[in-house]
Amino acid sequence: MSIESSGSCSESEPYALRVLGDSMLPEFKEGVIIIIDPAGAIRDGSYVMAEYDNEYIFRQLRIIDDKYYLQPLNDLYDTIEISGQEVIRGVITQQAGKRRKDRKHYGRDSEK
């Protein structure tokens, strides 16, 4: 899944990206805006932005037996093993929708 960025911001400020591709379907459709918090809590099941193979990739983080994986939601794509949390560049905290009812928040303890 590719991402499209607009503008620049501080490394610690949340920022927005547009989802390109279908690797995170059905939860994240192409064209939706996601909000990434570089300082967000990293945990198993979080949606994350990671740096892998000199590119940025948006996936769900899975931690199994002390190993770290970037897992797509779409089964047509492969799960990737990563070295650890150091490749995570941020945690997705929100999916912005055109309407308030279409907005979703992620990473809150109350929603897990």
Residue frames as a rotation matrix with the C-alpha (Angstrom) as fourth column:
MET 1
0.588 0.809 0.000 0.00
0.809 -0.588 0.000 0.00
0.000 0.000 -1.000 0.00
SER 2
-0.463 -0.712 0.528 1.38
0.705 -0.656 -0.268 3.35
0.537 0.248 0.806 -0.95
ILE 3
0.221 0.487 -0.845 0.82
0.839 -0.536 -0.090 6.63
-0.497 -0.689 -0.527 0.81
GLU 4
0.021 -0.155 0.988 0.56
0.690 -0.713 -0.127 10.18
0.724 0.684 0.092 -0.39
SER 5
-0.155 -0.200 -0.968 1.86
0.923 -0.379 -0.069 12.96
-0.353 -0.903 0.243 1.83
SER 6
0.387 0.221 0.895 1.06
0.573 -0.818 -0.046 16.65
0.722 0.531 -0.444 1.79
GLY 7
0.703 -0.168 0.691 3.26
-0.449 -0.858 0.248 19.22
0.551 -0.485 -0.679 3.48
SER 8
-0.234 -0.810 -0.538 5.92
0.255 0.483 -0.837 18.78
0.938 -0.333 0.094 6.13
CYS 9
0.758 0.457 0.465 5.80
-0.341 -0.330 0.880 18.67
0.556 -0.826 -0.094 9.90
SER 10
-0.051 -0.759 0.649 7.97
-0.993 -0.028 -0.110 18.09
0.102 -0.650 -0.753 12.94
GLU 11
-0.599 -0.281 -0.749 9.06
-0.336 0.938 -0.083 14.50
0.726 0.202 -0.657 13.56
SER 12
-0.963 0.199 -0.181 6.97
0.254 0.458 -0.851 14.36
-0.086 -0.866 -0.492 16.75
GLU 13
-0.525 0.811 -0.259 3.76
-0.677 -0.582 -0.450 15.94
-0.516 -0.061 0.855 15.40
PRO 14
-0.088 0.587 0.805 0.84
0.396 0.762 -0.513 13.84
-0.914 0.274 -0.299 14.16
TYR 15
-0.660 -0.127 -0.741 0.40
-0.581 -0.539 0.610 14.04
-0.476 0.833 0.282 10.40
ALA 16
0.386 0.888 0.249 -2.08
-0.342 0.389 -0.855 12.92
-0.857 0.245 0.454 7.76
LEU 17
-0.817 -0.553 -0.165 -1.59
-0.379 0.299 0.876 10.64
-0.435 0.778 -0.454 4.77
ARG 18
0.263 0.870 -0.417 -3.89
-0.938 0.130 -0.320 9.39
-0.224 0.476 0.851 2.03
VAL 19
-0.077 -0.208 0.975 -4.15
-0.152 0.969 0.195 5.61
-0.985 -0.134 -0.107 1.60
LEU 20
0.116 0.043 -0.992 -3.26
-0.992 -0.035 -0.118 4.34
-0.040 0.998 0.039 -1.86
GLY 21
-0.696 -0.366 -0.618 -3.82
-0.479 0.878 0.020 0.69
0.535 0.310 -0.786 -2.78
ASP 22
0.330 0.937 -0.111 -5.84
-0.655 0.312 0.688 -2.18
0.680 -0.155 0.717 -1.39
SER 23
-0.416 -0.594 -0.689 -3.53
0.032 0.748 -0.663 -4.04
0.909 -0.297 -0.292 1.02
MET 24
-0.999 0.042 0.026 -5.47
-0.029 -0.083 -0.996 -2.81
-0.040 -0.996 0.084 4.07
LEU 25
-0.249 0.957 -0.151 -8.98
-0.774 -0.103 0.624 -3.58
0.582 0.272 0.766 2.79
PRO 26
-0.028 0.834 0.551 -11.63
0.785 -0.323 0.529 -3.87
0.619 0.448 -0.645 4.07
GLU 27
0.242 0.151 -0.958 -10.87
0.899 -0.407 0.163 -1.55
-0.366 -0.901 -0.234 7.03
PHE 28
-0.070 -0.383 -0.921 -8.99
-0.017 -0.923 0.385 1.12
-0.997 0.043 0.058 5.06
LYS 29
0.632 0.381 0.675 -10.26
0.655 0.203 -0.728 1.88
-0.414 0.902 -0.121 1.57
GLU 30
-0.401 -0.772 0.493 -8.14
0.916 -0.348 0.201 3.58
0.017 0.532 0.847 -1.06
GLY 31
-0.223 0.234 0.946 -8.36
0.377 -0.875 0.305 7.35
0.899 0.425 0.107 -0.76
VAL 32
0.818 0.514 -0.259 -9.19
0.429 -0.246 0.869 7.61
0.382 -0.822 -0.422 2.95
ILE 33
0.135 -0.737 0.662 -7.08
-0.436 -0.644 -0.628 9.89
0.890 -0.204 -0.409 5.11
ILE 34
0.584 -0.042 -0.810 -5.28
0.655 0.615 0.440 8.39
0.480 -0.788 0.386 8.10
ILE 35
0.666 -0.373 0.646 -3.72
-0.582 -0.802 0.136 10.27
0.467 -0.466 -0.751 11.01
ILE 36
0.411 -0.650 -0.639 -0.34
0.531 0.741 -0.411 8.99
0.741 -0.170 0.649 12.20
ASP 37
0.896 -0.185 0.403 1.12
-0.430 -0.589 0.684 9.78
0.111 -0.786 -0.608 15.63
PRO 38
0.219 -0.903 -0.369 4.91
-0.278 0.305 -0.911 9.28
0.935 0.302 -0.184 15.65
ALA 39
-0.687 -0.468 0.556 4.80
-0.624 -0.012 -0.781 9.11
0.372 -0.884 -0.284 19.47
GLY 40
0.352 0.936 0.014 1.85
-0.840 0.309 0.446 6.69
0.413 -0.169 0.895 19.64
ALA 41
-0.012 -0.276 0.961 1.96
-0.759 0.628 0.171 3.58
-0.651 -0.728 -0.217 21.84
ILE 42
-0.229 -0.175 -0.958 3.19
-0.835 0.540 0.101 0.60
0.500 0.823 -0.270 19.85
ARG 43
-0.367 0.147 0.919 1.47
-0.628 0.689 -0.361 -2.67
-0.687 -0.709 -0.160 20.72
ASP 44
-0.919 0.067 0.389 0.28
0.266 0.833 0.486 -5.88
-0.291 0.550 -0.783 19.13
GLY 45
-0.085 0.946 0.314 -2.66
0.949 0.172 -0.263 -5.18
-0.303 0.276 -0.912 16.84
SER 46
0.108 0.069 -0.992 -1.84
0.051 -0.997 -0.063 -1.50
-0.993 -0.044 -0.111 16.28
TYR 47
0.774 0.034 0.632 -2.06
0.633 -0.049 -0.773 -0.11
0.005 0.998 -0.059 12.78
VAL 48
0.336 -0.776 -0.534 1.36
0.261 -0.468 0.845 1.34
-0.905 -0.423 0.045 12.05
MET 49
0.936 -0.313 -0.162 3.48
-0.274 -0.356 -0.893 3.17
0.222 0.880 -0.419 9.51
ALA 50
0.583 -0.771 0.256 6.87
0.175 0.427 0.887 1.45
-0.793 -0.473 0.384 9.24
GLU 51
0.360 -0.579 -0.731 10.01
-0.917 -0.364 -0.164 1.83
-0.172 0.730 -0.662 7.20
TYR 52
0.384 -0.176 0.906 10.75
0.020 0.983 0.182 -1.40
-0.923 -0.052 0.381 5.36
ASP 53
0.047 -0.459 0.887 13.18
0.895 0.413 0.167 -1.98
-0.443 0.787 0.430 2.50
ASN 54
-0.848 -0.489 -0.203 13.76
0.412 -0.851 0.327 1.81
-0.332 0.194 0.923 2.14
GLU 55
-0.562 0.753 0.343 10.02
0.019 -0.403 0.915 2.49
0.827 0.520 0.212 1.73
TYR 56
-0.759 0.435 0.484 7.19
-0.611 -0.221 -0.760 3.38
-0.224 -0.873 0.433 4.05
ILE 57
-0.660 0.537 -0.526 4.53
0.072 0.742 0.666 0.73
0.748 0.401 -0.528 4.53
PHE 58
-0.376 0.672 0.638 1.15
-0.918 -0.364 -0.157 0.81
0.127 -0.645 0.754 6.30
ARG 59
-0.299 0.235 -0.925 0.18
-0.056 0.963 0.263 -2.44
0.953 0.130 -0.275 8.03
GLN 60
0.783 0.486 0.388 -1.11
-0.469 0.052 0.882 -3.97
0.408 -0.872 0.269 11.24
LEU 61
-0.315 -0.931 0.184 1.64
-0.803 0.158 -0.575 -4.83
0.506 -0.328 -0.798 13.72
ARG 62
0.845 0.457 -0.277 1.58
-0.247 0.794 0.555 -8.37
0.474 -0.401 0.784 15.06
ILE 63
-0.218 -0.878 0.426 3.90
-0.922 0.042 -0.385 -9.48
0.320 -0.477 -0.819 17.87
ILE 64
0.864 0.468 -0.185 4.08
-0.419 0.873 0.250 -13.26
0.279 -0.139 0.950 18.18
ASP 65
0.802 -0.567 -0.188 6.64
0.591 0.709 0.384 -15.09
-0.084 -0.419 0.904 20.34
ASP 66
0.347 -0.649 -0.677 8.79
0.196 -0.656 0.729 -11.95
-0.917 -0.385 -0.100 20.58
LYS 67
-0.674 -0.466 0.573 8.89
0.665 -0.044 0.746 -11.62
-0.322 0.884 0.339 16.77
TYR 68
-0.219 0.527 -0.821 7.48
-0.134 -0.850 -0.509 -8.60
-0.966 -0.002 0.257 14.93
TYR 69
-0.561 0.141 0.816 5.38
0.780 0.420 0.464 -8.77
-0.277 0.897 -0.346 11.77
LEU 70
-0.649 0.452 -0.613 3.70
-0.522 -0.850 -0.074 -6.28
-0.554 0.272 0.787 9.46
GLN 71
-0.672 0.487 0.558 0.44
0.553 0.831 -0.060 -7.90
-0.493 0.268 -0.828 8.42
PRO 72
-0.888 0.455 -0.061 -1.87
-0.370 -0.631 0.681 -6.67
0.271 0.628 0.729 5.66
LEU 73
-0.347 0.849 0.399 -5.62
-0.506 0.189 -0.841 -7.01
-0.790 -0.494 0.364 6.15
ASN 74
0.580 0.473 -0.664 -6.03
-0.807 0.218 -0.549 -8.13
-0.115 0.854 0.508 2.53
ASP 75
0.525 -0.318 0.790 -5.01
-0.105 0.896 0.431 -11.80
-0.845 -0.309 0.437 2.20
LEU 76
0.945 -0.175 0.275 -3.64
0.307 0.195 -0.931 -11.19
0.109 0.965 0.238 -1.30
TYR 77
0.446 -0.812 0.377 -0.54
-0.540 -0.580 -0.610 -9.59
0.713 0.068 -0.697 0.27
ASP 78
0.152 -0.517 -0.842 2.26
0.494 0.778 -0.389 -11.20
0.856 -0.357 0.374 2.29
THR 79
0.999 0.002 -0.034 3.00
0.033 -0.367 0.930 -10.68
-0.011 -0.930 -0.367 5.96
ILE 80
0.354 -0.922 0.159 6.52
-0.026 -0.180 -0.983 -9.33
0.935 0.344 -0.087 6.49
GLU 81
0.635 -0.262 -0.726 8.77
0.772 0.236 0.590 -10.10
0.017 -0.936 0.352 9.45
ILE 82
0.577 -0.454 0.680 10.63
-0.152 -0.877 -0.457 -7.04
0.803 0.160 -0.574 10.75
SER 83
-0.347 -0.876 -0.336 13.53
0.263 0.253 -0.931 -6.67
0.900 -0.411 0.143 13.18
GLY 84
-0.423 0.228 -0.877 11.52
0.903 0.028 -0.428 -4.89
-0.073 -0.973 -0.218 15.88
GLN 85
0.508 0.754 -0.417 9.91
0.761 -0.620 -0.194 -1.63
-0.405 -0.219 -0.888 16.96
GLU 86
-0.241 -0.689 -0.684 12.77
0.261 -0.725 0.638 0.52
-0.935 -0.024 0.354 15.67
VAL 87
-0.898 -0.069 0.434 11.32
0.439 -0.085 0.894 0.42
-0.025 0.994 0.106 12.13
ILE 88
0.129 0.991 -0.036 7.93
0.991 -0.128 0.033 1.75
0.029 -0.040 -0.999 13.30
ARG 89
-0.799 -0.422 0.429 7.56
0.474 -0.881 0.016 5.43
0.371 0.216 0.903 12.36
GLY 90
-0.760 0.575 0.304 4.12
-0.648 -0.710 -0.276 6.03
0.057 -0.407 0.912 13.83
VAL 91
-0.793 0.593 0.138 0.82
0.486 0.753 -0.443 4.58
-0.367 -0.284 -0.886 14.96
ILE 92
-0.649 0.662 0.374 -2.42
0.122 -0.395 0.911 5.22
0.750 0.637 0.175 13.09
THR 93
-0.928 0.289 -0.235 -4.78
0.202 -0.140 -0.969 6.94
-0.313 -0.947 0.072 15.52
GLN 94
-0.057 0.942 -0.330 -7.65
-0.144 -0.335 -0.931 7.95
-0.988 -0.005 0.155 13.26
GLN 95
-0.683 0.055 0.728 -9.28
0.720 0.218 0.659 7.35
-0.122 0.974 -0.188 9.90
ALA 96
-0.665 0.419 -0.618 -10.87
-0.222 -0.901 -0.373 10.57
-0.713 -0.111 0.692 8.74
GLY 97
-0.380 0.622 0.684 -14.16
0.880 0.472 0.060 10.39
-0.286 0.624 -0.727 6.90
LYS 98
-0.714 0.182 0.676 -16.06
0.304 -0.790 0.533 12.94
0.631 0.586 0.508 4.89
ARG 99
0.298 0.853 0.429 -18.79
-0.312 -0.338 0.888 12.77
0.902 -0.399 0.165 7.50
ARG 100
-0.164 -0.357 0.920 -18.43
-0.964 -0.141 -0.226 12.62
0.210 -0.924 -0.321 11.25
LYS 101
0.648 0.503 0.572 -20.13
-0.633 0.774 0.037 9.20
-0.424 -0.386 0.819 11.37
ASP 102
0.905 -0.333 -0.266 -17.42
0.007 0.636 -0.772 7.84
0.426 0.696 0.578 9.03
ARG 103
0.106 -0.908 0.406 -14.53
-0.763 -0.336 -0.552 8.76
0.638 -0.252 -0.728 11.34
LYS 104
0.844 0.058 -0.533 -12.84
0.233 0.856 0.461 5.99
0.484 -0.513 0.709 13.31
HIS 105
0.397 -0.724 0.564 -10.32
-0.889 -0.456 0.039 6.17
0.229 -0.517 -0.825 16.12
TYR 106
0.624 -0.293 -0.724 -7.68
0.137 0.954 -0.268 3.49
0.769 0.068 0.636 16.83
GLY 107
-0.326 -0.927 -0.188 -5.42
0.266 0.100 -0.959 2.64
0.907 -0.362 0.214 19.72
ARG 108
-0.196 0.316 0.928 -7.71
-0.850 -0.527 0.000 3.60
0.489 -0.789 0.372 22.55
ASP 109
-0.965 -0.226 0.135 -7.88
-0.263 0.781 -0.567 1.07
0.023 -0.582 -0.813 25.36
SER 110
-0.339 0.919 0.201 -11.67
-0.463 0.023 -0.886 1.35
-0.819 -0.394 0.418 25.43
GLU 111
0.436 0.523 -0.732 -11.87
-0.879 0.072 -0.472 0.11
-0.194 0.849 0.491 21.83
LYS 112
-0.523 -0.730 -0.441 -9.64
-0.783 0.615 -0.089 -2.95
0.336 0.299 -0.893 22.18
